[in-house]
Amino acid sequence: MEEVHRWRGTEEERATRPRSIKTGQFAYFDRQLDRPDWRGRKVLDFGGNEGGLLLDPECVLDPADYYCLDVVPEALEEGRRRFPEAHWMHYDRYNCSFNPQGNPNEPIHDLGVAFDVIVAYSVFTHTTRAEMHDLVAQLRARLAPNGVLAFTFIDPHRNPLPDSWNVGALEWRLGRFRMTDPSIDVEGIVKRSEGSEWCALVDGTEFFPDSDGDGPPCMSYHVYYTVERMQAEFPDAEIRPPVNGEMQHCCVLRGGPGPLRRSAKPLQSSSFSPASPGRTTSDDAAGER
């Protein structure tokens, strides 16, 4: 079951929320950013749902330094209940899947904070390309001079988990859809995807090679970019491969002339091996919202 069904699905699907919380996001970004010193850092979790970073048992953030902006008000209420010291803001922007009643031109609010770190986990996997660029530009403007923005994306053709899978990420997603709809032509869509640098999959059946399909109203909307395409979209970015058993690559953009300062030694609560999986209780165990 996808994340969107936990909030917009049937009554039965929404009832699974308490036992299908995804964790491991702090550990993911901690590795992708080379385990920086998080102490005293102001952190924005853009599209953080009910507190993606804070829910990770490895998280060392002070909740008072944590800000979460999300389009799902019910998720924010869950987060506020768990972590009342943190900052929770509803962002009523249109999203064809998560917030179809929102305002498509809603700007990112000025929170009165220059952020040292902004992360977005599985956000731009569910927006159009134009919206990705719009939001990334707005987020970079919210960074402190030495701040960093890190967001995830999925390459449709690469197999991020070769020890567990023998297919690319798009084919894996299609296989999940075919479990509930045997009529889905997985092989045909995979064939059409060959050579595409980016693509979109709508409700598991409509496929748009080298296009995002303009984000039509739907329940499930997945947008993919190859590593090479994402590098071309953001030439000054550092593109990092998946870690911790996640399927998501990471695009890292610096906001100023200096890098995020690394701690002198790894944080005591963050010790991983490259093969150690991210923990999750979600059905989407490979890490896609």
C-alpha positions in Angstrom: 0.0 0.0 0.0 1.3 3.4 -0.9 1.6 6.4 1.5 -1.3 8.2 -0.2 -3.7 5.5 0.7 -3.0 6.0 4.4 -4.5 9.5 4.1 -6.8 9.4 1.1 -7.7 5.7 0.8 -10.6 3.7 2.0 -11.6 3.5 5.7 -9.8 0.2 5.9 -6.6 1.6 4.4 -6.6 4.7 6.6 -7.0 2.4 9.6 -3.5 1.0 8.9 -1.8 4.3 9.7 -0.7 3.4 13.3 1.0 0.2 12.2 2.5 1.3 8.9 4.8 4.2 9.9 8.0 4.4 7.8 11.2 5.1 9.7 14.8 5.4 8.7 14.7 8.8 7.0 17.1 10.5 9.4 19.6 7.7 9.0 19.2 8.0 5.2 20.0 11.7 5.1 22.7 11.4 7.8 24.6 9.1 5.5 23.9 11.0 2.4 25.3 14.2 4.0 28.3 12.4 5.5 27.1 12.4 9.0 27.3 16.1 9.8 27.1 17.6 13.3 23.3 18.1 13.7 23.5 19.9 17.0 21.8 23.2 17.0 20.9 22.9 13.3 17.7 24.3 12.1 16.1 21.7 9.9 13.1 21.8 7.5 11.5 18.5 6.6 9.7 19.5 3.4 6.9 17.1 2.8 7.8 15.5 6.2 4.3 14.1 6.7 3.9 13.2 10.4 7.6 13.9 11.2 9.7 11.7 9.0 13.0 12.6 10.5 11.9 12.6 14.1 10.2 9.2 13.8 13.6 7.5 13.2 15.0 6.0 16.3 18.5 7.1 15.1 17.4 10.8 15.1 19.5 13.1 17.2 17.7 16.3 16.3 16.2 18.5 19.0 12.5 18.7 18.2 12.6 22.4 18.9 15.0 22.8 15.9 12.7 20.8 13.6 10.2 22.3 11.2 7.8 20.3 9.1 5.8 21.5 6.1 3.3 19.2 4.5 0.1 19.3 2.3 -1.7 16.7 4.5 -3.2 18.4 7.6 -4.1 15.1 9.3 -0.4 14.0 9.1 0.7 17.2 10.7 -1.8 16.7 13.6 -0.3 13.3 14.2 3.2 14.8 14.2 2.1 17.6 16.6 0.6 15.0 19.0 3.9 13.1 19.1 6.3 16.0 19.1 4.6 19.1 20.5 7.9 21.0 20.8 8.5 20.8 17.0 7.0 23.2 14.4 4.2 22.0 12.2 2.9 24.0 9.2 0.2 23.2 6.7 1.2 23.9 3.1 -2.0 24.0 1.1 -0.5 23.5 -2.3 -2.1 21.4 -5.0 -0.8 17.9 -5.5 -2.6 15.7 -7.9 -2.3 12.8 -5.5 -2.0 14.0 -1.9 -3.9 17.3 -2.0 -6.1 17.7 -5.1 -8.0 20.6 -3.6 -5.0 22.7 -2.9 -3.8 25.9 -4.6 -1.4 25.1 -7.5 0.4 28.5 -7.0 0.8 28.4 -3.2 4.3 29.7 -2.4 6.4 28.2 0.4 5.8 30.2 3.5 8.5 32.4 5.0 8.9 30.8 8.4 11.3 33.4 9.6 14.2 30.9 9.8 17.3 30.4 7.6 17.7 26.7 7.5 20.9 24.9 7.9 19.4 21.7 6.3 16.4 21.2 4.2 15.4 17.6 3.2 12.6 16.3 1.0 12.1 12.6 1.1 10.0 11.2 -1.8 8.4 14.5 -2.6 9.6 15.2 -6.1 8.8 11.7 -7.0 5.2 12.9 -6.9 5.3 16.3 -8.6 5.7 17.6 -12.2 9.1 18.6 -13.4 8.1 22.3 -13.6 6.9 22.1 -10.0 10.1 20.4 -8.9 12.1 23.3 -10.3 9.8 25.9 -8.8 9.9 24.4 -5.3 13.6 23.7 -5.3 14.3 27.3 -6.2 12.1 28.4 -3.3 13.7 26.0 -0.9 17.2 27.1 -1.8 16.2 30.7 -1.0 15.3 29.5 2.5 18.8 28.1 3.2 21.3 29.7 5.5 24.5 30.8 3.6 26.3 27.4 4.3 23.1 25.4 4.2 22.3 22.3 2.2 19.2 21.0 0.4 18.9 17.2 -0.1 16.0 15.6 -1.9 15.4 12.1 -3.2 14.5 10.7 -6.6 14.2 7.3 -8.3 16.0 6.2 -11.4 13.5 4.0 -13.4 16.0 1.8 -15.0 18.5 1.1 -12.3 18.2 -1.8 -9.8 18.9 -0.1 -6.4 18.8 -3.4 -4.5 20.7 -6.0 -6.5 20.8 -8.3 -3.5 17.0 -8.4 -3.3 15.7 -7.6 -6.8 16.5 -8.5 -10.4 14.5 -5.6 -12.0 14.7 -1.8 -12.2 12.7 0.5 -9.9 9.9 1.1 -12.5 9.4 -2.6 -13.2 9.3 -3.2 -9.4 6.6 -0.6 -9.0 4.6 -2.0 -11.9 4.9 -5.5 -10.4 3.3 -4.1 -7.2 0.4 -2.7 -9.2 -0.1 -6.0 -11.0 -0.6 -7.8 -7.7 -4.0 -6.0 -7.5 -4.6 -5.6 -11.2 -3.4 -8.5 -13.3 -4.3 -6.7 -16.5 -1.4 -4.3 -16.2 1.0 -4.8 -19.1 4.2 -4.7 -17.1 6.4 -6.0 -19.9 4.9 -3.6 -22.4 5.4 -0.5 -20.3 8.9 -1.5 -19.4 9.6 -1.9 -23.1 8.2 1.6 -23.8 10.4 3.0 -21.0 13.6 1.9 -22.7 15.8 4.9 -23.5 13.6 7.4 -21.6 15.5 9.8 -19.4 12.4 10.5 -17.3 8.9 9.3 -17.1 5.7 9.2 -15.2 3.3 6.4 -14.1 -0.3 7.3 -13.2 -2.4 4.9 -11.2 -0.2 2.1 -12.4 -1.7 2.0 -15.9 -1.0 5.3 -17.8 2.7 5.7 -18.7 4.3 8.8 -20.1 7.9 8.3 -21.4 10.0 11.5 -21.3 7.1 13.4 -19.8 5.4 13.8 -16.5 1.9 13.7 -17.9 1.2 17.1 -16.5 0.1 15.7 -13.1 -3.5 14.7 -13.8 -5.9 14.2 -10.8 -5.2 10.7 -9.6 -4.6 8.5 -6.6 -1.1 7.3 -7.5 1.5 9.5 -9.3 5.1 8.5 -9.7 7.7 10.5 -11.6 11.2 9.0 -12.3 14.5 10.5 -13.5 17.6 8.8 -14.5 20.8 9.8 -12.7 22.1 11.5 -15.8 18.9 13.4 -16.3 18.7 14.7 -12.8 22.4 15.8 -13.1 21.4 17.7 -16.2 18.4 19.3 -14.4 20.6 20.5 -11.6 24.2 20.8 -12.9 25.6 22.1 -9.6 24.2 19.2 -7.6 26.0 16.2 -6.2 24.1 13.0 -7.1 24.5 10.2 -4.6 23.4 6.5 -4.9 20.9 4.8 -2.6 22.0 3.8 0.9 20.5 1.8 3.8 18.4 -0.5 1.6 16.4 2.4 0.1 15.6 2.7 -3.6 16.0 6.5 -3.6 19.0 8.4 -5.0 19.8 11.7 -3.4 20.3 15.1 -5.0 22.4 17.4 -2.8 22.5 21.2 -3.4 24.6 23.6 -1.4 23.1 26.9 -0.5 26.3 28.9 0.0 30.1 29.0 -0.4 30.9 26.6 2.4 29.8 23.0 3.1 27.8 21.8 6.0 30.4 21.3 8.7 31.0 17.6 9.5 31.3 16.4 13.1 34.8 15.4 14.2 33.5 11.9 14.8 30.4 10.0 13.7 27.4 10.6 15.8 27.2 8.0 18.5 23.6 7.1 17.6 24.4 6.7 13.9 26.3 3.6 13.0 25.5 1.7 9.8 27.2 -0.6 7.4 26.7 0.1 3.6 24.5 -3.0 3.4 22.4 -2.3 6.5 18.7 -1.8 5.6 16.7 1.2 6.6 14.0 0.2 9.1 10.4 0.5 8.1 7.1 -1.0 9.0 5.5 0.2 5.8 4.6 -2.1 2.9 6.7 0.1 0.7 9.8 -1.3 2.4 12.2 -0.1 -0.3 11.5 3.5 0.6 9.1 5.2 -1.7 6.3 7.3 -0.4 
